Amino acid sequence: MSYKTVALFWVALAFLGLIDAGYITVKYYSGGEVSCPITGGCSDVLTSAYSQIMGFPVSAYGFIFYLTVLLLAFLYLDSRKRWIEAAMLLLGLAGFLFTLWFVYLQIFVIEAICFYCMVSALLSTTIVALALMAFLKTRPIGNRLST
């Protein structure tokens, strides 16, 4: 897969993530109810004790995550700087670890599944997988962390 293809996938995934996280964030601040297709547990998850970090909704942090991915993807598309691959990998790993935590909370603690949260989990997992692929593809085995 070419670097342009990877960057365009990142752009598309980040754009979808912005829509997903943006929808939940707007609903949070406007006081509107989130319609929850398929799973029906959005309300339980989005109003739980785990739905905020330091007074801000988790979805706002997700929005910032996807905005950062989008900006890095455009920068990578324009310049193909190798440091962006490493930055995207680190950002993606952070997003993936938060994803694992929030999926755990939904399944085992809250016992409800939020459709939008699971969409975000799929998006962030795909972002980190692409970042890992891009990072490993451009570095020889013995020299992967030196650049």
Protein Blocks (a to p, Z undefined) as FASTA:
>chain_A
ZZklmmmmmmmmmmmmmmmmmmmmmmmmnopacddehjlpmmmmmmmmklpgehiafklm
mmmmmmmmmmmmmmmmmnopaklmmmmmmmmmmmmmmmmmmmmmmmmmnopacfklmmmm
mmmmmmmmmmmmmmmmmpcfklmmmZZ
